[in-house]
Amino acid sequence: MNFNSIKYKVMFRFMLVLAVIFILIWLLQVLSYDKLYQMIKTNEVESVNNEISQYYDENNLEGILELSNSTGCTCIIFTVEESESGQYASITFSTARTTDLQRLGSALSEMLTKLGTDSIVEYTSESGGYTTLTYGQVKVINEENVYIYSNAIVSPTDSTVEVLSFTLVIITTVGLLVTLLLSIFLSKNISKPIMEISEQAKKLSNGNLDITFHASGFSEVQQLSDTLNYSIGEIKKGQDIQKEVIQNVSHELRTPLTVIKSYTELLQDYSGEDIQKRQEHLKIISEETKRLETLVNDMLDLSKMQMATMTYSDENYNLSESLAKFAKHYEREFTSKGYAFKFSYPKKVMINADKVRIEQVLTNLINNAINYSKEDKNITVRLFKIPNSKTYELDVIDKGMGISKQDQEKIFDRHFRSASSKRAVAGSGMGLAIVKQILEHYNFEYGVESELGKGSKFYIKFSA
């Protein structure tokens, strides 16, 4: 048995709470019963004495008699007379029998002695197993000292305590049994869904992802179940991405490596002294090497961005200057291949960001437009201010094959490629994922608008 399990800990805590409750009951009801009873009875006698004093002052002897009968307190009112033999008590009103007066003589004597100096006294005596509580006070009525005496016999509490103890033993025994059964039921009810999740989690730790967590009864357990199911989905998605990455990267690496190998062999075996062929072969090797370099750099950059280890060197610079530089570069490099570029931008648009990373975004978006263009190779890059706002929008527009609605939501994911894409120019498959990471770092709004067969528009919105 695992006593550290939720089941046993819940059960033990239930029993502990009940034990504390019963201990408090025993302490208050049994051990403190006699003291509490004495205190209550003393307060009662004091209160009766005060009421008797008030009734006597009002000459309401019937009220005194009714009060004495209803409370069971003996009442004696007397004055002190002088005689040749000394002082003696002259009783003016009494509800006590003669035998009571004889039995209470010592109490009266003690009270008279104390009332000589104090206006109020309390006296307790024990006789025959009974405790007598006496409360007395002296009042001046009609210029005469009147002594008011109240007395009550406190019943012995031993039998009451025994009955109470026996009753509490029964209550405690039944309470413990009921609590034990209830705690077992609740502990099983609480621990069962957690134990089921734990068993499923063991399968998950062994690499089994074909499981589903089910939970009911408690919202916290349900949240845990939902979280674990979501984690399984993310793990599966990560495995799919990993497989896709391996396939894509292996394909992307294999192609340039094959070309480099082939042209290296051609250079060794067939170029010979033909300088023109050798230069062509070396140019192809150089281009494919650059492709490999770009692929590796993209993989490293994206990994750094996703692990938040990429450093950004922010500065306030003119974005229009970068666009002017790009316009010259792409027109020089791609005009001969049939591409037509149209760049439009204001003379000066200042932006606070890492210039290298923003230019990396522009490069990836424009290269993406080039790679996905078809017969119509017109590409537009425009930067403009949105009317009645402080926001600028940067668009990269192509007339290429376009992107389907369902693919537009995933186009910025790492290594995602549209099912309809058949690009003539290979890439790393990470360009748009890098764009996403950089733009989200700066909280820039971005997105794509596209229609199959009619081209795409990638846009960025930012405040300058």
N, C-alpha and C positions, 0 to 999 in steps of 0.2 A: 504494500500500500504506500502510495506517495502522499505523505502528509503535507507536502508543500503545494499540492494541486489546489485549484480554485474550489473544487468540490469540498474538500476537507476544511480548507480555511474558512469558507463561508459558514459551514456547519459549526465549527469551533467558535466563530465570532457570535453566532446566534446564541449558542449555549453560554458564552461569556456574558453577553448582555443580560440574559435571563438570570444568571447567577448574581450579578451585581444588583439587579432589581430585588431579588429575594433577600439578599443580605441586608439591603437598606430597609426592607419591610420588617425583617426580624429585629433589627436594631431599634427601629422606631416603635414597633408594636409590642415586642416582648421585653427587651432589656430596658426600654425607657418608659414602659407603660405605667409603672408605679409612680415615677416622678411626674409624669404628665398628669396623672389622675390627682395627685396631691396638689399640684399647681392649680388645676382647674377648680378643685374643691375649695381651696384657700381663697381664690378670687370670688367664688360664689358666696362664701360666708362674709367676706368683706362687703360685697355688694348688698347683701341682705341687711347687714348692720347699718349701712348708710341709709337704706330705705326705712328701717325701723326708726332711726333717729329722726327722719323727716316726718313720719307718721306721728310719732310721739310729740313732736313740736307742734303739730297741727291738732293734737288731742284726738287722733283717729286710731283708737284702740282696736276697733274691728278690723281695720286694715292691717294692723300688726298681727292679729290673730290669723287672718287669712293668709298672709305672707308666710307665717311660721308653719301653717299646715301644708301649704303648697310646696314649700322647699324642704321641709323636714328639719329645719333648724330650730333649736331651742332658744327662746328669747327671755331674758331677765333684765328688768329695769329697776334700779334701786338707788337709794341715797345713803349716805353714811351719817349715822347718828352718834352722838357722844353720850356716854354713860359713866357711872362711877368706876365701872370695871374696864372701861376703855371704849374703843370704837366698835360699832356693829352695823351690819347692813340692814337697811329698812327697805324691803321690796315693795315697790309701788305697782308693778305689773310683771306677770310671769306666765309663760306657757309651759313651764317645766313641772313635772310631777314632784312630789315630796322626796321620793326615792332618788330622783335625778338631782335634786338640790343637795342631798347628802353625798351622793357620788361625786358631784362636781364641786364640792366644797374646797378642795385643794386648788382647783383652777380659779375659783372666785378669789381665794386668798392671795394667790400669785398675781392675779390681775390687779387686785386692790393695791398691792405693794408697788407694782410697776406704774399704775395710774397715778400714783402720788407724784411722779415726776414727769410723766409723759401723758399726752392727751390721747394717744392711740397705742394699743399693745396687741401682739399676737402671741398665743400660747398653744403649745402642742403637748399632749400627754398621751400615754399608752397604758391601757388597762384591759386585761382579759382578751388580748388579741385584737383589740380595737384601738384605733387612733382617734383622739378627740381634738378637733380644731376649734380654738376659741379666739374670738376677735372682740375687742372691747374698746370703747372710747368714752371720754367724759365730756359732757357739754354743760354749759351754764344756762339754765332755764329758770326764769324768775329769780335771778340772783342766787341760785342754788346749784351746786354741782350734782348733776344727774349722771349715773353710770349706766351705760347701755352695753349689755352683754349678749353676744350671739355665739351659739355653740352648735357644731355639727359633728356627728360620728361618721368617720370614713370607714366604709366596709372593707374588710380585708381583701386584697387583690390577688392572693395566691391562687385561689380557685379560678378566677377569671383569667389569669395568666396561663394556667394549665389548659383551660379550654381553648384559649386563643392559640397556644402553642400547638395543640393537637390539630386544630383547624388549619394552621399554617403548614403543618407537616403534610396534610392531605393536599392542600393547594399547591405546595412546592412540588410534591411528587407528580401530581397530575400535570402541573405546568411544565415540568422538565420533560415528561413523556410527550406532551403535545408539541413542545418546542423542538424536541429531537426529531419527531416525525416531520414537522413543518420544515425544519432546517435541511433534512435529508431531501425532501421534495424540491425545495427551492434551489439547493446546491446542485442537484442533478439538472434542474431546469435551466440554471444559469450556465453550468459547465458543459452541457451536452453540445450546443452549437459551437462552442469554442474548441472542444475536443475534436469535433468533426472537421472543423477548419484546420486544426493542427495535423490531423491525419492526412488531409489533402495536401497541406503544405509540405509534408514529408515527401510525398510523391513529386511535388514541384521541385524540391531540392535535389531530387535524383534525375532531374531533366525531363520529366514527363509534363509536357505543356498541353496535353489533350485532356485537361480536367477543367471543371467549372465549380466554383465555390458557391454553395447554397447556404443561406442563413435565414433564421426567422426568430421572432420573439423580442429581440432587443435592437434598437436603432443603431447602437454602437457596433454590434456584431454585424449588422447588415452593411454598415459603412465599411467595416473591415473586409467583408466579403466582396463588396463592390470594388474596393481599392485593389484587392488581390486579383480579381478578374480583369480589372483595367491593366494591372501590371503584366499579367500574362499576355494580354493583347499587345502591349508595348514590346514585350520580349519577342513575341512572334513577329511583330513588325520589324524589330531590330534585326532579327535573324534573316527575314526576307531582304531587308536592305543590305545586310552583310553579304548574302549570297549574290544580290544584284551588283554590289560594289565589286566583289571578286570577279564576277563575270565581265562587268564593264571595264574594270581596270585591266584585267588580263587581256581583254580584247584590244583596249586602247594601247596597252604597252606592247602587245604582240605585233600589232600592225607596223608601228615605226621601227621596232627592233628587226622585224623581217625585212623591211625596206633597207634599213642601214646595213644589215648583213648581206643582202643581195647586191647592193651597189658597191659595198666594199669588195665583194668577190669580183664584180665586174671591173672595178678599178684595178684589182690585182691581175685579173686574167685577160681582159680584153681592151682596156683603155690604152695600155702600152704607152707609146710616145705621142698619142693623139691628145694634144693639149686641150682641144675643145671638148672632147668627150670626157676627159678627166675632170675638167671644170664643171661640166653638167652633173657628173656623178657626185662630185664633192658638194655641189650646191644642194642636191637632193639629200645627201647625208646630213648636211648642216640644218636643213629645214626640219627633217625628221628628229634630229637631236633637240632642236628648239621645242618641237611638239612634246617630246619626252620631258623636257625641262619644265614646260608650262604645266603638264599634267602633275608632275611631282610637286611643283610650287602650289598649285591649286589645292592638292590634297593636304599639304602642310598648313596652308592658310586657313582652310575650312576647319581643320582639326583644332587649330589655335582659337578660332572664333567660337566654335562650339564649346570648348573647354574654358572660354573666357580668359585666355592667356595672351590674346592679341593686344598689343599696345597701339594706341591711337595718338598721333601727334597733331592735335587740333591747332588750326591757325585761321585767321580771317584773310581769305584770298579771293581773287576775282575768278569766278567760274567761267565767265565768258572767254577768258584767255585760254583756259583748258580746251574749250570747244573750238576755238580758232586753231589751236595746235592739232586737234584731232581731225579737223576738216582738211588741213594740208596733208596729214599723214595718210588718211584713207583715200583721198583723191589720188595721191601719188602711187599708192600700193595697189589699188583695186580698180582704177578707171580702165586700165588695160585689159582687165578681166570682164569688162562689160557692166560693171556696177556704176550707178549714178547716185551721187550723194547730194543732198540739199540740207545745208546747215543754216539755221536762222536763230539769232539770239540778240539780246540787247547789248549795248556796248560795254556795260559794267553791271555785273550782278555779284555782290559780295556774299560769301557763304562762310560760316564758321565750322570747319570740319578738317579732317585729315585729307590733305590734297591727294596723297598717293592712293588712299582707299577710295575716294570719290572718283578718281580717274580709273581705278580698277573696275568700279561699277559701270562707268561709261564704256570701257573697253569690252566688258562682258556683254553688255546689252547690244552694242553695235555689232560685235562678232556673232552674237546670236541671230541678229537680223540678217547678216550676210549668210550664215550657215543655212537658214531656213527660207531663203529667197528661192524662187523658181525662175521661170522665164523672165518675169518682170523684176529687174534687179534695181529698181528705184528705192532708195532708202532715205527717209527724212529724219533729221534730228533737229528738234526745235525747243527753245527755251523762251517762255513768255510769262508775264505777270497776269494772274487771274484778275479780271476787272473787279473793282470795289473791294479789294482785299490786299493784304500784305504777303500773300502766298504766291510763290512761283511754281510753274509746272514744267517739267522736262519730259519730252516725249521722244521715243525712238520707234519709228513706224516703218514697217516693211510690207510688201505686197506678195508675201510668200504663201506657204501652204496653210497657215492658220492653225488654231488650236481648238479642239472640241470643248464644249461646256464642262464636261466631267473632268477633263484633263487640266483645265485652267486652275482648279483648286489645288492641284498637286505639282504644278509646273515649277514652283520654287523649291520643291523638295530635292534633297541630295540624290543624284544619279537618276532622277526621274526623266523618262523620255516618253513623249507621246507615242501612242501605238501607230499613229499615221506618219511619224517622222521617218524620212529616209534621206538623211543628209548626205550630201556629197563630200562635205568637209567634216572630218571627225573632230570631236572635242573631248574635254575631260568629263563632261556631264555634271560638272560642279559649278559652272559659271553662275547660274541663277541662284543656286544655294548660297554662294558667296555674296551675291547682290543682296539677298534677303538678310543675311547676318549683318552686313555693314549698315543697311538702311534701318534695320530695327535697333541697332546700337544708337543711332541718332534720332530714333522715333520719327523718321520720315514716313509719310504715307506713300504706299506704292501699290502697283497692281498691273493687271493686263486686261485688255479688251481685244477680243479676237473672234473671228468667224472662219470656219473651215473653208479653204479655197480662196479666201479674200485677204489674208494677211493678218498682222497683229500690231497692236500698239501697247508698248510697255511705258508706264508713266511713273514719275516721282513727283511728289509735292512737298515743298518745304518753305519755311519762312526765312526771308533774308533781310 
